[in-house]
């Protein structure tokens, strides 16, 4: 029996028994799999791929991804950049004593500060750190699980993004936009997902862990990656190649080794067939338009070059990682086998930098334009409503800020880690408190939302210092972030801190200590800040010591309940989370509340729509009177609209949801404009996600440089 038939039986049985509980659904699934003697357990995403639209709605609570991922109204996609050293490592200062990963680490060549085992890192490794593949793959997963990923927030992770070569930064940005645009063209018809084409291209239903299936899909995507699908002839040819006889695609076999097509280079032809499939090659060679046919054939040659490059890099990394492991496993350090081939950390960094430069040459095409892809995304079905970039404060000044604006970024994540210069210096952070403070101010004055990272339990930090650290984040006007991630310091192999820990010179916070500290801190968090995370997304089996539970947030909530501490951060008050916890909650008519505060030498206005009785937040707008005008678009009479957000589960663009698309955003923006006029300002400058520009146009805003602006009269 085919998998599709088995999945159909599971769905039909679940409908017949009116299953609404995940545990019962999984039990039913296992029983049917056992009946058909199927050992490989399919993910619910695979089963969801054959469900009808009504079935996806009926089983949304079972087959969908965690509702918390899209409950805030957007679908997040985290992408890792290629392994690359930190800037202060090249200067001979870093990496930070506590920072794992990076080129040549015990975990292999992985992004700096990661281990390779985090969910987003694993996805990125599987997708070759390719932004086009990464976005396509994540959207595929969302749709297969019945989600609506039409408002996407991209988060770029993997170290100091601004330290990468500028052409790599542009390469990464333009292809993540192109992926959203191409997906919109290929798999949407009359504003609805074309599941026949979607299932055919991604070979669904299937075992999602099938490596051969993954490789076939990646080869198709590499073929599409540098094709201009805005060209009607190219799009028509792509449609014929991939979707003429749709479902036959997944049955396509590669060429028999003995079969050859007459060609000037039969061996080369055979390799091409092994890459993309015999039937696909036939369809490409049958394209009547010679110009278009040559474009496709050239792309196939490009795929071969990409495959050779990726395979060489992967094999080299595996070989080196095994060699490093052999040397480290010898306690006496006497291992000599292949030692001459093992790179030290400096060599690994140089090799990683060279690989990035070579990758740009092979993967990048000048025919793909960042500006054009951003323009396409303004009206695409799948739009980028926010782009987040991770960096360090010494790489977050005006130059980098302007570059990030041109890439389409709207939010910056930056690790400050401590408010003490001594701690920053002794942990080899590579920047000062002054660097942190200046970077925060500059970025806010450019309109960016700021998500700070802070690390309780660092070396040379006492319990009282930790408390002062945390309280200062909001008591000190130089900080006051819009968002905050708390990462209790952990000990991981390959770091300087690991050696100190082994020598008995450092003891990290335990799970209990971290939970008690963060629970205590929660009472001081103001209503304008969102606590994004309270621990790293690193499997505890990858750490040597420190917090040993992946559900630290639950321990914190338990401690808060015990001590009767209430948190008023944005996350705890989002109406979607309130309803998720208590579906029977009776909401009152929300009202606008404005909270004013000074921050980074400017004035901030947090304008929110709230049901005060239930402490439920429906949406908010961040407006700033900047300390100084850093760009020509921002005049002395300008205010900055740094964020406009309405909560509720993600819904399709143009469709009404329970909360989104009910006019709350317009009311909040109007209130911000009125406040600005009351203070004597005559221009509103919005830092808008590329995919939200069209929304602001409908409200009277126009494009000016990197922003959307409106004259206030």
C-alpha positions as CSV (number, residue, x, y, z in Angstrom):
1,X,0.0,0.0,0.0
2,X,1.3,3.5,-0.9
3,X,2.0,6.0,1.9
4,X,-0.7,8.3,0.5
5,X,-3.3,5.6,1.0
6,X,-2.1,4.9,4.6
7,X,-2.2,8.6,5.4
8,X,-5.7,8.8,4.0
9,X,-6.7,5.9,6.2
10,X,-5.3,7.7,9.3
11,X,-7.2,10.9,8.5
12,X,-10.5,9.1,7.7
13,X,-10.2,7.1,10.9
14,X,-9.5,10.3,12.9
15,X,-12.5,11.9,11.4
16,X,-14.7,8.9,12.1
17,X,-13.7,8.8,15.7
18,X,-13.8,12.6,16.0
19,X,-10.3,12.8,17.4
20,X,-9.3,16.2,18.7
21,X,-6.4,15.3,21.0
22,X,-2.8,15.0,19.8
23,X,-2.1,11.9,22.0
24,X,-5.1,10.1,20.7
25,X,-4.2,11.0,17.1
26,X,-0.7,9.7,17.5
27,X,-2.0,6.5,19.1
28,X,-4.4,6.0,16.2
29,X,-1.5,6.7,13.8
30,X,0.7,4.1,15.4
31,X,-2.0,1.5,15.3
32,X,-2.6,1.9,11.6
33,X,1.1,2.0,10.8
34,X,1.5,-1.2,12.7
35,X,-1.4,-2.8,10.8
36,X,0.4,-2.1,7.5
37,X,3.8,-3.1,9.0
38,X,5.3,0.3,8.3
39,X,8.3,0.9,10.6
40,X,9.2,4.5,9.6
41,X,7.0,6.8,11.7
42,X,5.9,9.8,9.5
43,X,5.7,13.3,10.9
44,X,2.3,14.8,11.2
45,X,3.5,17.3,8.5
46,X,3.6,14.5,6.0
47,X,0.1,13.4,6.9
48,X,-1.1,17.0,6.7
49,X,0.2,17.3,3.2
50,X,-2.6,15.1,1.8
51,X,-5.4,16.7,3.9
52,X,-8.1,18.7,2.2
53,X,-8.6,22.4,3.1
54,X,-11.5,21.4,5.4
55,X,-9.5,18.6,7.0
56,X,-6.6,21.0,7.7
57,X,-9.0,23.3,9.5
58,X,-10.7,20.4,11.4
59,X,-7.3,19.0,12.6
60,X,-5.5,22.3,12.9
61,X,-4.9,21.8,16.6
62,X,-3.3,18.4,15.9
63,X,-1.5,18.8,12.5
64,X,-0.2,22.4,12.9
65,X,3.1,23.5,14.2
66,X,3.3,24.8,17.7
67,X,0.6,27.6,17.8
68,X,3.0,29.9,19.7
69,X,5.1,30.2,16.6
70,X,2.4,32.1,14.6
71,X,0.1,33.2,17.4
72,X,1.7,36.7,17.4
73,X,0.5,37.2,13.8
74,X,3.6,36.4,11.8
75,X,5.5,33.2,10.7
76,X,9.1,33.3,11.8
77,X,11.9,31.8,9.7
78,X,15.3,31.6,11.3
79,X,18.3,31.3,8.8
80,X,21.9,30.6,9.7
81,X,24.7,32.2,7.8
82,X,27.8,30.2,6.9
83,X,30.3,29.4,9.6
84,X,32.5,32.5,9.9
85,X,34.8,33.9,12.6
86,X,33.8,36.8,14.8
87,X,35.6,40.1,14.1
88,X,37.4,40.3,17.4
89,X,38.7,36.8,16.9
90,X,40.6,38.0,13.8
91,X,42.0,40.8,16.0
92,X,43.4,38.2,18.3
93,X,41.0,39.1,21.2
94,X,38.2,36.6,21.0
95,X,36.1,34.6,20.7
96,X,34.3,35.3,24.0
97,X,35.4,32.9,26.7
98,X,32.0,31.3,26.9
99,X,31.2,31.2,23.2
100,X,30.9,27.8,21.5
101,X,31.1,26.8,17.9
102,X,32.6,28.6,15.0
103,X,35.0,27.2,12.4
104,X,37.3,24.4,13.7
105,X,35.2,23.9,16.9
106,X,34.8,20.5,18.6
107,X,31.3,20.5,17.0
108,X,32.8,20.9,13.5
109,X,32.6,23.9,11.3
110,X,29.4,25.5,12.6
111,X,28.2,29.1,13.0
112,X,29.8,31.0,15.8
113,X,28.0,30.7,19.2
114,X,26.1,27.5,18.0
115,X,26.7,23.8,18.3
116,X,25.1,22.5,15.1
117,X,22.4,20.7,17.1
118,X,19.9,23.6,17.5
119,X,16.7,23.2,15.4
120,X,17.5,26.2,13.2
121,X,21.1,25.2,12.8
122,X,20.2,21.7,11.8
123,X,17.8,23.0,9.1
124,X,20.5,25.4,7.8
125,X,23.1,22.6,7.6
126,X,20.6,20.5,5.7
127,X,20.0,23.4,3.4
128,X,23.7,24.1,2.9
129,X,23.4,27.5,4.6
130,X,21.6,28.6,1.4
131,X,19.1,31.4,2.0
132,X,17.0,30.4,-1.1
133,X,16.8,26.8,0.0
134,X,16.3,27.7,3.6
135,X,13.3,29.9,3.0
136,X,11.7,27.5,0.5
137,X,12.1,24.6,3.0
138,X,10.6,26.5,5.9
139,X,7.6,27.7,3.9
140,X,7.1,24.2,2.7
141,X,7.0,23.0,6.3
142,X,4.5,25.7,7.4
143,X,2.1,25.0,4.5
144,X,2.4,21.2,5.0
145,X,1.4,21.8,8.7
146,X,-1.7,23.9,7.7
147,X,-0.2,27.2,8.7
148,X,-0.5,30.5,6.7
149,X,3.1,31.8,6.2
150,X,2.1,34.8,4.1
151,X,3.5,37.3,6.6
152,X,7.0,36.2,7.3
153,X,9.6,37.5,9.7
154,X,13.1,36.5,8.8
155,X,15.8,36.2,11.5
156,X,19.4,36.0,10.4
157,X,21.5,34.1,12.9
158,X,25.0,32.7,13.1
159,X,27.3,35.4,14.6
160,X,28.2,38.9,13.5
161,X,26.3,39.3,10.2
162,X,27.8,42.8,9.6
163,X,31.3,41.3,9.6
164,X,30.7,39.2,6.5
165,X,31.9,40.7,3.2
166,X,29.3,43.2,2.0
167,X,28.7,41.2,-1.2
168,X,27.8,38.2,0.9
169,X,25.4,40.3,3.0
170,X,23.7,41.4,-0.2
171,X,23.7,37.9,-1.7
172,X,22.1,36.5,1.4
173,X,19.4,39.2,1.5
174,X,18.4,39.1,-2.1
175,X,17.9,35.3,-2.3
176,X,15.8,35.1,0.8
177,X,13.5,37.7,-0.8
178,X,13.6,35.8,-4.1
179,X,12.6,32.6,-2.4
180,X,9.4,34.2,-1.0
181,X,8.7,35.8,-4.4
182,X,9.2,32.6,-6.4
183,X,7.2,30.5,-4.0
184,X,4.3,33.0,-4.4
185,X,4.4,32.7,-8.2
186,X,4.9,28.9,-8.4
187,X,2.5,27.6,-5.7
188,X,-0.3,30.1,-5.5
189,X,-3.3,30.4,-7.8
190,X,-5.9,33.0,-7.4
191,X,-4.6,33.8,-3.9
192,X,-4.9,30.2,-2.7
193,X,-2.2,27.5,-2.3
194,X,-2.1,25.2,-5.3
195,X,-1.7,22.0,-3.4
196,X,-1.5,19.8,-6.6
197,X,1.6,21.7,-7.7
198,X,2.9,22.0,-4.1
199,X,2.6,18.3,-3.4
200,X,4.1,17.4,-6.8
201,X,7.2,19.6,-6.4
202,X,7.9,18.6,-2.8
203,X,7.0,15.0,-3.4
204,X,4.3,14.9,-0.7
205,X,3.3,12.8,1.0
206,X,6.7,11.4,1.8
207,X,9.2,10.6,4.5
208,X,10.4,14.1,5.3
209,X,13.7,12.7,6.5
210,X,14.4,11.0,3.2
211,X,17.9,12.4,2.2
212,X,17.5,11.4,-1.5
213,X,14.1,13.3,-1.6
214,X,15.8,16.3,0.0
215,X,18.6,16.3,-2.6
216,X,16.1,16.1,-5.5
217,X,14.2,19.0,-4.2
218,X,17.3,21.0,-3.6
219,X,18.5,20.4,-7.2
220,X,15.1,21.7,-8.5
221,X,15.4,24.8,-6.3
222,X,19.0,25.4,-7.5
223,X,17.7,25.3,-11.0
224,X,15.0,27.9,-10.1
225,X,17.3,30.0,-7.9
226,X,18.8,32.2,-10.7
227,X,15.8,32.0,-13.2
228,X,13.9,35.2,-13.7
229,X,10.3,34.0,-13.1
230,X,9.0,37.5,-13.8
231,X,9.8,36.8,-17.5
232,X,6.6,35.2,-18.8
233,X,8.5,32.9,-21.2
234,X,10.8,31.7,-18.4
235,X,7.8,31.1,-16.1
236,X,5.9,29.2,-18.8
237,X,8.9,27.0,-19.5
238,X,9.4,26.4,-15.7
239,X,5.7,25.5,-15.4
240,X,6.0,23.0,-18.3
241,X,9.2,21.5,-17.0
242,X,8.0,21.0,-13.4
243,X,4.3,20.8,-13.6
244,X,3.3,19.3,-16.9
245,X,2.0,15.9,-15.7
246,X,2.4,17.1,-12.2
247,X,2.5,14.0,-10.1
248,X,4.8,12.2,-12.5
249,X,7.7,14.3,-11.1
250,X,8.2,12.3,-7.9
251,X,8.2,9.1,-9.9
252,X,10.9,10.3,-12.2
253,X,14.1,8.2,-12.2
254,X,17.6,9.2,-12.9
255,X,19.3,8.0,-16.1
256,X,20.4,4.4,-16.3
257,X,24.2,4.3,-16.2
258,X,24.3,2.4,-19.5
259,X,22.0,4.8,-21.3
260,X,23.5,7.7,-23.1
261,X,22.2,10.5,-25.3
262,X,24.1,11.5,-28.3
263,X,26.1,14.5,-27.4
264,X,29.5,16.1,-27.9
265,X,30.2,15.0,-24.3
266,X,28.2,11.9,-23.4
267,X,29.8,11.6,-19.9
268,X,28.9,15.2,-19.1
269,X,25.3,14.6,-20.3
270,X,25.0,11.6,-18.0
271,X,26.2,13.6,-15.0
272,X,23.5,16.2,-15.8
273,X,20.8,13.5,-15.9
274,X,21.9,12.2,-12.6
275,X,21.6,15.6,-11.1
276,X,18.1,16.7,-12.3
277,X,16.5,13.6,-13.7
278,X,16.0,12.2,-17.2
279,X,12.4,13.3,-17.8
280,X,13.2,16.9,-16.7
281,X,16.1,17.0,-19.1
282,X,13.9,15.9,-21.9
283,X,11.4,18.6,-21.1
284,X,14.1,21.2,-21.0
285,X,15.6,20.1,-24.3
286,X,12.1,20.3,-25.8
287,X,11.6,24.0,-25.0
288,X,11.0,25.6,-28.4
289,X,12.3,29.0,-27.6
290,X,16.1,28.6,-28.1
291,X,17.0,31.5,-25.8
292,X,14.9,30.2,-22.9
293,X,16.2,26.6,-23.5
294,X,19.8,27.8,-23.3
295,X,19.0,29.7,-20.0
296,X,17.7,26.4,-18.5
297,X,20.7,24.4,-19.8
298,X,23.1,26.9,-18.4
299,X,21.4,26.7,-15.0
300,X,21.9,22.9,-15.1
301,X,25.6,23.4,-15.6
302,X,25.5,25.8,-12.6
303,X,23.8,23.1,-10.5
304,X,26.7,20.7,-11.2
305,X,29.2,23.4,-10.1
306,X,27.2,24.0,-6.9
307,X,27.0,20.3,-6.1
308,X,30.8,19.9,-6.6
309,X,31.4,22.9,-4.4
310,X,29.0,21.8,-1.6
311,X,30.2,18.1,-1.7
312,X,33.9,19.2,-1.5
313,X,33.1,21.5,1.4
314,X,31.1,18.9,3.3
315,X,33.7,16.2,2.9
316,X,36.5,18.5,4.0
317,X,34.5,19.5,7.1
318,X,33.7,15.9,8.0
319,X,37.4,14.9,7.5
320,X,38.7,17.7,9.6
321,X,36.1,17.3,12.4
322,X,37.0,13.6,12.7
323,X,40.7,14.5,12.9
324,X,40.1,17.1,15.6
325,X,38.1,14.6,17.5
326,X,40.9,12.0,17.3
327,X,43.5,14.4,18.6
328,X,41.3,15.7,21.4
329,X,40.4,12.1,22.5
330,X,44.0,11.3,23.2
331,X,44.7,12.5,26.7
332,X,48.4,12.5,26.2
333,X,48.2,14.5,23.0
334,X,50.4,12.1,21.2
335,X,48.1,11.3,18.3
336,X,50.0,11.9,15.0
337,X,47.7,10.2,12.5
338,X,46.7,12.7,9.9
339,X,47.8,15.4,12.3
340,X,49.4,17.4,9.5
341,X,46.0,17.7,7.8
342,X,44.3,19.1,10.9
343,X,43.8,22.8,10.9
344,X,44.2,24.8,14.0
345,X,41.6,27.4,14.9
346,X,43.3,30.2,13.0
347,X,43.6,28.0,9.9
348,X,39.9,27.0,10.3
349,X,38.9,30.7,10.4
350,X,40.9,31.5,7.2
351,X,39.4,28.5,5.4
352,X,35.9,29.6,6.4
353,X,36.5,33.1,5.1
354,X,37.8,31.7,1.8
355,X,34.9,29.4,1.5
356,X,32.4,32.3,1.9
357,X,34.2,34.2,-0.9
358,X,34.1,31.2,-3.2
359,X,30.5,30.5,-2.4
360,X,29.5,34.0,-3.5
361,X,31.2,33.4,-6.9
362,X,29.5,30.0,-7.4
363,X,26.0,30.7,-6.0
364,X,25.5,34.3,-6.8
365,X,24.2,35.8,-10.1
366,X,24.4,39.5,-11.0
367,X,21.2,39.0,-12.9
368,X,19.3,38.8,-9.6
369,X,18.9,42.2,-8.1
370,X,18.3,43.0,-4.4
371,X,16.3,46.1,-5.3
372,X,14.2,44.2,-7.8
373,X,13.4,41.3,-5.4
374,X,12.5,43.8,-2.7
375,X,10.1,45.6,-5.1
376,X,8.6,42.2,-6.1
377,X,8.1,41.3,-2.5
378,X,6.0,44.4,-1.8
379,X,3.1,42.8,-3.5
380,X,4.0,39.1,-3.4
381,X,1.7,36.6,-1.8
382,X,4.3,35.7,0.8
383,X,5.8,38.9,2.1
384,X,8.7,39.8,4.4
385,X,7.1,41.9,7.2
386,X,10.3,42.0,9.2
387,X,14.0,41.3,8.8
388,X,16.2,40.8,11.9
389,X,20.0,40.9,11.8
390,X,22.3,39.7,14.6
391,X,25.5,41.7,15.3
392,X,27.9,43.1,17.9
393,X,27.9,46.7,19.1
394,X,31.3,47.4,17.5
395,X,29.7,46.4,14.1
396,X,26.5,48.4,14.7
397,X,27.4,52.0,14.0
398,X,26.1,54.4,11.4
399,X,27.8,52.7,8.5
400,X,26.4,49.3,9.3
401,X,23.0,50.8,10.2
402,X,22.7,52.3,6.8
403,X,23.8,49.1,5.1
404,X,21.2,47.1,7.1
405,X,18.5,49.6,6.0
406,X,19.4,49.0,2.4
407,X,19.1,45.2,3.0
408,X,15.5,45.7,4.3
409,X,16.3,45.1,8.0
410,X,13.8,46.4,10.6
411,X,15.2,44.9,13.8
412,X,18.7,44.4,15.3
413,X,19.6,41.7,17.8
414,X,22.7,42.7,19.8
415,X,24.5,41.0,22.7
416,X,25.5,43.4,25.4
417,X,25.9,40.6,27.9
418,X,26.9,42.8,30.9
419,X,26.8,46.4,32.0
420,X,30.3,46.1,33.6
421,X,33.4,46.9,31.5
422,X,35.6,44.7,33.7
423,X,33.4,41.6,32.9
424,X,33.4,42.4,29.2
425,X,37.2,42.7,29.2
426,X,37.9,39.5,31.2
427,X,35.5,37.5,29.0
428,X,37.2,38.7,25.8
429,X,34.0,40.3,24.6
430,X,35.9,42.7,22.3
431,X,33.8,45.8,23.0
432,X,33.1,48.2,25.8
433,X,30.0,49.4,27.6
434,X,30.4,52.7,25.7
435,X,30.2,50.7,22.4
436,X,27.0,49.1,23.5
437,X,25.4,52.4,24.6
438,X,26.3,54.3,21.4
439,X,25.2,51.4,19.1
440,X,21.8,51.2,20.8
441,X,21.3,55.0,20.4
442,X,22.4,55.1,16.8
443,X,20.2,52.2,15.8
444,X,17.2,53.6,17.6
445,X,17.7,57.0,15.9
446,X,17.7,55.1,12.6
447,X,14.3,53.6,13.5
448,X,15.4,50.0,14.3
449,X,13.7,47.9,16.9
450,X,16.3,46.7,19.4
451,X,16.5,43.2,20.9
452,X,19.3,43.0,23.4
453,X,20.9,39.8,24.7
454,X,22.0,39.6,28.3
455,X,23.8,36.8,30.1
456,X,23.2,36.3,33.9
457,X,25.8,34.2,35.7
458,X,28.9,35.4,33.7
459,X,32.4,34.9,35.2
460,X,33.5,37.6,37.6
461,X,29.9,38.4,38.4
462,X,28.3,38.1,41.8
463,X,24.7,37.5,42.6
464,X,24.2,41.2,43.5
465,X,26.0,42.2,40.3
466,X,23.6,40.0,38.3
467,X,20.6,41.8,39.9
468,X,22.1,45.2,39.3
469,X,22.7,44.1,35.7
470,X,19.1,43.1,35.1
471,X,17.5,46.1,36.8
472,X,19.8,48.6,35.0
473,X,18.4,47.3,31.7
474,X,15.3,49.4,32.4
475,X,16.4,51.8,35.1
476,X,19.2,53.2,32.9
477,X,18.0,55.3,30.0
478,X,20.9,54.2,27.9
479,X,19.4,50.7,27.5
480,X,15.7,50.2,27.7
481,X,15.4,47.7,24.9
482,X,12.2,46.9,23.0
483,X,12.9,43.2,23.3
484,X,15.2,41.1,25.5
485,X,16.7,37.6,25.4
486,X,18.2,36.2,28.6
487,X,20.9,33.6,28.2
488,X,22.2,32.2,31.6
489,X,25.9,31.5,31.0
490,X,26.5,27.8,30.3
491,X,29.7,25.8,29.9
492,X,30.5,24.2,26.6
493,X,33.4,22.3,25.2
494,X,36.0,24.1,23.2
495,X,35.7,27.4,25.1
496,X,38.1,29.1,27.5
497,X,35.4,28.9,30.1
498,X,35.3,25.1,29.7
499,X,39.0,25.0,30.8
500,X,38.3,27.3,33.8
501,X,35.3,25.1,34.8
502,X,37.5,22.0,34.6
503,X,40.1,23.7,36.8
504,X,37.5,24.6,39.4
505,X,37.7,28.4,38.7
506,X,34.1,28.9,37.5
507,X,30.7,27.6,38.6
508,X,27.7,28.4,36.4
509,X,24.1,29.1,37.6
510,X,22.1,26.0,38.2
511,X,18.6,25.6,36.8
512,X,17.1,26.5,40.2
513,X,19.4,29.6,40.6
514,X,18.6,30.8,37.1
515,X,14.9,30.3,37.5
516,X,14.9,32.2,40.9
517,X,16.9,35.1,39.5
518,X,14.8,35.6,36.3
519,X,11.5,35.1,38.2
520,X,12.7,37.9,40.6
521,X,13.6,40.1,37.6
522,X,10.3,39.7,35.8
523,X,8.5,42.1,38.2
524,X,10.7,45.0,36.9
525,X,10.0,44.5,33.2
526,X,8.0,47.4,31.8
527,X,5.0,47.0,29.5
528,X,6.9,48.2,26.4
529,X,9.4,45.3,26.4
530,X,8.9,41.7,25.2
531,X,10.9,38.9,26.8
532,X,11.7,36.8,23.8
533,X,13.7,34.0,25.4
534,X,15.0,33.0,28.8
535,X,17.6,30.4,27.6
536,X,19.6,29.3,24.6
537,X,18.0,26.9,22.2
538,X,20.9,24.4,22.7
539,X,20.2,20.8,23.7
540,X,21.3,20.2,27.2
541,X,23.4,17.1,26.1
542,X,25.6,19.5,24.3
543,X,26.5,21.5,27.4
544,X,29.0,20.6,30.2
545,X,27.4,22.5,33.0
546,X,24.8,25.1,33.8
547,X,21.0,25.1,33.2
548,X,20.2,21.5,32.6
549,X,16.6,21.8,31.5
550,X,15.2,22.9,28.1
551,X,12.0,24.1,29.7
552,X,13.5,26.8,32.0
553,X,10.6,29.1,31.3
554,X,8.2,26.7,33.0
555,X,10.5,26.6,36.1
556,X,10.4,30.4,36.1
557,X,6.6,30.6,35.8
558,X,6.3,28.1,38.7
559,X,8.7,30.2,40.8
560,X,6.7,33.4,39.9
561,X,3.5,31.8,41.0
562,X,5.0,30.6,44.3
563,X,6.3,34.2,45.0
564,X,3.2,35.9,43.6
565,X,5.2,37.8,41.0
566,X,3.4,39.2,37.9
567,X,5.1,39.9,34.6
568,X,3.8,42.7,32.4
569,X,6.0,42.2,29.4
570,X,4.5,42.1,25.9
571,X,4.7,38.3,25.6
572,X,2.8,37.6,28.8
573,X,0.1,40.0,27.8
574,X,-0.4,39.2,24.1
575,X,-4.1,38.4,23.5
576,X,-3.3,35.3,21.5
577,X,-1.4,33.8,24.4
578,X,-4.1,34.8,26.8
579,X,-6.7,32.9,24.7
580,X,-4.4,30.0,24.2
581,X,-4.1,29.6,28.0
582,X,-7.8,30.3,28.6
583,X,-10.0,29.8,25.4
584,X,-13.1,30.8,27.4
585,X,-11.7,34.2,28.4
586,X,-14.3,37.0,27.9
587,X,-12.5,40.0,26.4
588,X,-13.7,43.5,26.9
589,X,-13.6,46.3,24.3
590,X,-9.9,47.4,24.1
591,X,-8.8,51.0,24.6
592,X,-5.7,53.0,23.6
593,X,-3.2,53.5,26.4
594,X,0.0,55.6,25.8
595,X,3.2,55.0,27.9
596,X,5.9,57.7,27.5
597,X,9.5,57.2,28.6
598,X,13.0,58.5,27.9
599,X,15.5,56.2,26.2
600,X,18.9,56.6,24.5
601,X,18.7,60.4,24.7
602,X,15.3,60.4,22.8
603,X,11.7,60.2,23.8
604,X,9.7,57.0,23.3
605,X,5.9,56.5,23.0
606,X,4.5,53.1,23.5
607,X,0.9,53.4,22.2
608,X,-1.1,50.2,22.9
609,X,-4.5,48.8,22.4
610,X,-5.4,47.0,25.6
611,X,-8.2,45.3,27.6
612,X,-6.9,46.6,30.9
613,X,-9.2,44.4,32.9
614,X,-7.8,41.2,31.5
615,X,-4.3,42.7,31.0
616,X,-4.6,41.7,27.4
617,X,-2.6,43.4,24.6
618,X,-4.2,43.5,21.1
619,X,-1.5,45.6,19.4
620,X,0.9,48.5,19.8
621,X,2.9,51.2,18.0
622,X,6.3,52.4,18.9
623,X,7.1,56.1,18.1
624,X,10.3,57.9,18.8
625,X,11.5,61.5,18.9
626,X,15.1,60.8,17.9
627,X,18.1,62.3,19.7
628,X,19.6,63.4,16.3
629,X,18.8,63.2,12.6
630,X,21.2,60.7,11.1
631,X,19.7,60.6,7.5
632,X,18.2,63.1,5.1
633,X,14.8,61.4,5.3
634,X,14.7,62.1,9.0
635,X,14.4,65.9,9.4
636,X,14.4,67.8,12.7
637,X,10.6,67.9,12.6
638,X,10.3,64.1,12.1
639,X,9.1,61.3,14.4
640,X,10.1,57.7,13.8
641,X,7.5,55.0,13.8
642,X,9.7,52.1,14.8
643,X,7.0,49.4,15.0
644,X,3.3,48.7,14.4
645,X,2.1,45.3,15.4
646,X,-1.3,43.7,15.8
647,X,-1.6,40.3,17.5
648,X,-3.5,37.2,16.6
649,X,-2.8,34.0,14.7
650,X,-1.4,34.5,11.2
651,X,-4.1,34.9,8.5
652,X,-3.8,35.3,4.8
653,X,-3.1,38.8,3.4
654,X,-6.4,40.6,2.7
655,X,-8.5,38.2,4.8
656,X,-10.0,39.0,8.2
657,X,-8.9,37.2,11.3
658,X,-10.2,37.2,14.8
659,X,-7.9,40.1,15.7
660,X,-5.8,41.0,12.7
661,X,-7.3,43.1,9.9
662,X,-9.9,44.6,12.3
663,X,-8.6,48.2,12.0
664,X,-6.5,48.2,15.2
665,X,-3.3,49.0,13.3
666,X,-4.9,52.0,11.6
667,X,-6.2,53.4,14.9
668,X,-2.8,53.0,16.6
669,X,-1.0,54.7,13.7
670,X,-3.6,57.5,13.7
671,X,-3.1,58.0,17.4
672,X,0.7,58.2,16.9
673,X,0.3,60.8,14.2
674,X,-1.9,62.9,16.4
675,X,0.6,62.8,19.3
676,X,3.4,63.8,16.9
677,X,1.4,66.8,15.6
678,X,0.6,67.8,19.2
679,X,4.4,68.0,19.8
680,X,4.9,70.2,16.7
681,X,6.2,67.5,14.4
682,X,5.2,67.6,10.7
683,X,6.6,64.3,9.3
684,X,6.2,60.6,10.2
685,X,9.0,58.3,9.1
686,X,8.3,54.6,9.2
687,X,10.9,51.8,9.2
688,X,8.7,49.4,7.3
689,X,9.3,45.7,6.4
690,X,9.5,45.4,2.7
691,X,6.3,43.4,2.6
692,X,4.4,46.1,4.5
693,X,5.2,49.0,2.3
694,X,2.0,48.5,0.3
695,X,-0.1,48.7,3.6
696,X,1.4,52.1,4.4
697,X,0.8,53.4,0.9
698,X,-2.9,52.8,1.4
699,X,-2.7,55.0,4.5
700,X,-1.1,57.9,2.7
701,X,2.5,57.1,3.1
702,X,5.1,57.2,0.2
703,X,8.5,55.8,-0.3
704,X,11.5,58.0,0.5
705,X,14.8,56.3,0.6
706,X,14.8,53.4,3.1
707,X,11.5,54.6,4.7
708,X,7.8,55.1,4.2
709,X,7.0,58.8,5.0
710,X,4.0,61.0,5.4
711,X,3.5,64.7,5.9
712,X,1.4,65.5,8.9
713,X,-1.0,68.4,8.3
